[in-house]
Amino acid sequence: MLAWLRDSDPALRWQVERDLAGEPPEVWEATRARVATEGFGARLLALQEPDGQWAGGAFFPADFEFAEMEESGQPWTATTWTLNSLREWGLDPAVLRGTAELLAANCRWEYENLPYWDGEVDCCINAWTVANGLWLGADVSGIVDWLVGHRQPDGGWNCEWVEGSTRSSFHSTLNTLKGLLAYDIATGGTDETRAARRSGEEYLLRRGLIRRLSTGEPVGPWVTRFVYPCRWFYSVLNAAEYFREAAKFDGVPPDPRLAEAIELIRAARQPDGTWLQGRPLPGRVWFDVDVPEGEPSKWLTLSGLRVLGWWDQRPLA
């Protein structure tokens, strides 16, 4: 299994070396450095435009028309999505030195032409902008304050708040939590960000990462649709990865309320030890970074093994 996982792009291989193989830092850090010069990372870097953007837009490509979304899905080539990938793949932000300033000067949100590093009105977009800004050295403190102030009464978040929603969304809550965790890791956080993160975590944990609080029924079949790249999409595997990272940062053991979700992840493991790619989110991409639906995914297998290893090593009561 490890040999199969190691035979991969540097963006994935360094994580296998660090999180599964237990290699010393000098090994996985050397592999991580190759993200800038080989494979997926190098290919995306080569597509950056002189003004700092990708595909000429903040969230959508410059040539995007909404009819395209109805026909073939959200395009994934614009600046925010590309930065998300490069950051998640472990690219050294020094490679993008000057990009934060270029985006401040040249990139505006499609929503009301707002400045890029000021964020806009979508919780998920703002959370990704926080994580990307921290990574690139931009001042995103205003967006952090906005996220803290836009919690729903039930403790989570919903990107549909602007349409009047007062109930949280699994998708929006998880994506917002990731942005707040990135802030807490980078800065140590504040009482306000830590409290907001706790309330969002409680929103998901009270529901076992799966169920409606009102009825106890599963919130939808999509909770076990495992796919890479996950983009904005919620699944119990995506959520468990967040809770693993948060517990590691907070220095706490796994919450027992994750148990049912963990067993769903375990049940999806194939007899050969892999996890299969689900139905990818449709839309324009620069290039494919994982296998077609139904085939063993190295990215999902890395996540599945990482989560189960963390859970199975927890102290037992």
Buried (B, 14 or more C-beta within 10 A) or exposed (E): EEEBBBEBBBBBBBBBBBBBBEBEEEBBBEBBBBBBEBBBBBEBBEEBEEEBBBBBBBBBBEEBEEEBBEEEEBBBBBBBBBBBBBBBBBBBBEBBEEBBBBBBEBBBBBBEEBBBBBBBBBBBBBBBBBBBBBBBBBEBBEBBEBBBEBBBEBBBBBBBBEEEBEEBBBBBBBBBBBBBBBBBBBEEBBEBBBEBBBBBBBBBBEBBBBBEEEEEEBBEEBBBBBBBBBBBBBBBBBBBBBBBBBBEEBEEBBBEBBEEBBEBBEEBBEEEEBBBBBEBBEBBBBEEBBBEEEEBBBBBBBBBBBBBEBBEEBEEE
